[in-house]
């Protein structure tokens, strides 16, 4: 497997940062939304809206023709929002289905709540190679060459996934191969919900105790959700899971964290999203996970609380009070009969 040219579809902060990063070892074509935007970025060699202080290397070409970029590439990387994912895939499939497609979107199908790999298989076909890039990686850090570690999971075997990871890795980006495609996608999406919760906690003025409790219980909650989808516990405890939860819950740079801060200040969600200037995938993901959890008969108290705050059904403090008032139980849900007897 030899890659020389990567087509990155999506000219926001994420796509631009990856273009700068991948250009260390590969030729890159960055596909943006319009020819006017492409001309402006090509002339300035920057992304003036999202990364004005970072310069694109000479081997990054900037254009607006998806089909042309895909035709000339060895691999496609989708860095567009989830809302555009299906349309981008259809354009890729209309051009080629023999090219590996990797995405960095962290969300679910907006209608069904299924992982995005379900859409990829439907559009690209079962013989196509596709997968997800996920882990603790803010765009700003990647663009400024902070040493970063993430994972790639694909629908192919361990050897092919490892080859993709090796080809995309470089001196500042270390990529591990992972064979849990569904689990990596779930972890990448669900961490956005907990980032909103972290923002709410800080916005309410609660301290480290509260954030630590939420993050710990979030991991336990996510584990049950992953188990229902036959995903691996090791994925949750790795870069795509706990690594990403730690990053987004502990940094004010997270868009979803900023949403939580604004919710704690009493702003309605419509106003928050209008003022944010970026996509916050955690808002639709929260609702989708709540719907799926209800169908699965799965209790997810933190996700439910975040959903109620987003929809204005309860205040953050009321939700916190309800969470603290829940029945006292063993930290691990399943306990032996002897332990249950001793606890009485």
N, C-alpha and C positions, 0 to 999 in steps of 0.2 A: 504494500500500500504506500503510494507516494503522493504527497500533497505539495503543491507549490503555490497554489492560488486559492484563497478563501474569499467567498462572497458573503459579506455581512449585510443583512437586510434590516435596516432600522438605524436612522441617523440621530437618535437621541443621545443622552449621556452614556448609556450602557453600550450602544453600538460603537460610538466614537471612542470610548475608552478601550474597548476590545480591539478596535482597528489599530490603535497606537501600540497596544501590547503585542498582538499577533504579528505586527510588521517587523518585530525583532528577527523572526526566522522565516516569514512567509510573505508573499505578495498579497495585498489585500485590496479588494474592491468594496467600498462602502456605498451602499445604495440608500439614498435619502428620498423624501417624499416628492419633490418637485425639481424640474430642471433649474429653476431660478435658485432654489436653495443649494443645489449641487454646484452651480457656477459660483455662488458667493463663498461657499466653503472651500472650493478648489482654489479660488483666487487668494483667499486669506490664509489657507492651510490651517484653519481652526474651525471649531464649532462655536460661533459667537454666542449662541443662546445657552448652550449647556456646558461647554468646556472652553471658555474663551482664553484661558491661560495655558492651554496645551496645544502643541503644534503637531500636525500630522507628518509623519516621516515621508520621504520622497516616494517610497514604494506603496503608498496608499493612494489608490485612484478613487475619485468620488464621482458618482453619477446617479441617475434616477431611473435607469433601465434595468428592472429586475431580470427580465428574460435574458438580456444580453450578458449580465453579470453571471447568471447561473450557467449559461451555455459555455462560458470560458473558465469556470471554476472547477476545482477538484473537491470542494466541500462547501456546503451552504450553512451559514450560522444565522439563525433568526433571532434578532435582538429587538423585535417589535413588541408592543403590548399584547396581552392575551386577546384583546378585542379584535386585533388584526391578524391573529395567528392563522385562522382557517383560510382567509383570503390570500395570505402570502403563500401558504402551502399549495393552494390551487394554482397559483401562478407558477410556482416551482414545478409542480407535477405536469403542467401543460407544456413545459419546456423539456424537463428531463425527470426520469424516475430512477436513473441509475447512479445518482450522486448521493453521498451521505448527507443527511440533514440533521443538524444539532440545533437545539434552541436553548435560550437562556431565560425564557418566560417562566414566571413562578406563579402559576394559577391553574384553574380548571376550566373545562369547557363551560362557557357561560350559561348554557341551557341545561345540560344533564348533570354537571358537576363531576364528570369523568376526568381522569388525567388526560393531558394533551396527547399522549401517545395513542389513545384510542382514535383521535381525529387523524393523526399521522398515518396510522395503519389504513384507515378508511380512504384517505385521499391518495396516499403514495402507493398503497398496496402492500401485501404481506411480505413481498420479496425485497422491498426497499430497506436500506439501512438508515435508521434514525435513532435519536436519543436526546438526552437532556444534560446540560451543563449547570451545576448548582453547587452552592456552598457559601461560606462567609466571604463575600466579595463585594464591597462597595465600588462603584464605578470610579470614584475619585481616587481611591487607593490604587486601583489597577493602572489608571492613567499616569499616576506619579511614581510608578515602579515600586510600590511597596511589595515586599515579598508576600505572596498570596497562595493559598492552597485550596483547591476545590476538587470536585469529582465529576466524572462523565459516566453516565449509564446509558447503554444502548440496548436494542433488541437483538443484537448479535452476541456471539460467544465471547468468552473472556479474552481470547487472543486479539480479535478485531477491535474490541473496545479498548484494550491496552494500547494498540497501535495508534488509535485516534488520540488517546490521552498523551502519548509520547510526542506525536507530531504537533499538537497544539501547545505543549509545554515549552517554556523557555527559561531564561535566567531569573525571571521574577514571578513566573506563574508555574506552579507545580500542580499537575492534574493527576489524581488517582483514578483508576478504573473501578467501577462498581457494577455489579450484575443485577441490582434490584431497581429496575427501571421505574416501576410504579411507586416504590417506597421513596426513592429520591424525589420524585415529583410531588408526592404528598408532603414530604418534609419541607420542600421549598415553598409550598403554598401555605401550609399551616403556620409556619413561623411568622408570617405577616400578621396573622390574627393576634399572636402573642406580643408582637411588637406594638400593636395598637393598645393592648392591655398595659404594656410597660409605659407607654406615653400617658395613658390615663392615670396610672399610679403616680408618676412624677408630677403630672398636672394637678393632682389633688394634694400634693405636698407630702405624700407618704414617702418613707425612706427605704433604705437598703433591705430592711427586714421584709417589707411587703414585696419588693421586686424579687428577692431571692425565693420567697415562698411561692410566688406566682410562677416563676420559671421552673422550679422543681416540680410543681404540680402540673404544669403545662407539659413537661416531658412525659409524666405518667399518663396524662390524658391522651397525648398524641400516640403513645405506645398502644393503647387500646384501639385507636382508630386505624393504625397501621396493621395491627393484628387482624382486624376485620377484613382488610384488603390483602391478606396473606403476604405482607411485607415483613422485612427483617428488623429485629430489634437492633442489630449492629448498625443498620443504616441510620436509625434515630440517634444512636450514640456517636456517630461519626461526623464528618465535616458537613454533610448535607442536612443533618438533623441538629444535634446540640450545637455544633459550630456556628450554624447560621442563626439559631435562636439566641445564642450568646451575643453575637454581633448586633443583630437588629434590636434586641431588647436593651442593650447597653449603650447605644449610641444615638445621639440626637440627629445624626445625619440621615437616619432612616425615615423615608416618607411616611411609612405607616406609624412609626413612633410619633411623628409630627401630627398626624391625624388624631391620635389618642390624646396628645396634649391639648389640641383644640377642642376635642369633645369634652375634656375635663373643665375647660373654660366656659362651657355652655353653648358653644357655637353649633348650629345645625349642620348636619353632614353635607347637605347640598352646598352651603356656603363654604365649608372647609375645602371640598373638592374643587370648587370653582377658583378658590384663591391659591391652591397648592401649586399649580403650574406643572405638575407631573402626575403620572398615573399612580394611584395607590391600590395595588392589587388586593390588599387585605380586606377591603370593604366588600366586594362581591364574594371573595373566598369565604368570609365569615358566614354569609347567608347560605352559600352552597354547602358548607360543611354542616351547618345546623340542619338543613333539609336532609342531607344524606345520613347524618347521625340518627335522626328521627326514624328514617326508613329501616336502619339497621338495629334499632332498639338500643342505641348506645347513648349513655349519659356523658355529656361534655360540658360541665358547669362553667368553665372559663370562656369557652367559645360562645356559649349561650348568653353569658353576661355581657360580653363584648357586643353581640348582636343586639341585645336589648338597648344598650347605650347608643349604638349607631342609629337605631330606628326610633330613638327618643321615647322608648317605652318605660325606661327607668333611669334614674340618675346614677352616676358612678358610685356615689356613696351608698345608695340603696342597694345596688348590686353587690358591693363589697359586704354590706351587712348581711345580705341573704347568703352569700358564700360562707361567711364566718359562722352563720347560724345553722349550717347543714349538720346532719347527724354525725356524731363522732364515730369514727370507724378505724379499723386497722389501716396502717399506711399501705400495706399490700392488700388488695381486695380479697384474694383467696388465702385463707388461713386454714390450718388443720383443725379437726374436731377438738383435739386436746387443747389447742390454743384458745379456741372459742370458749371452751368450758372454763379455762383458767381466767378468762377475761370477765366472766359473769360475777 
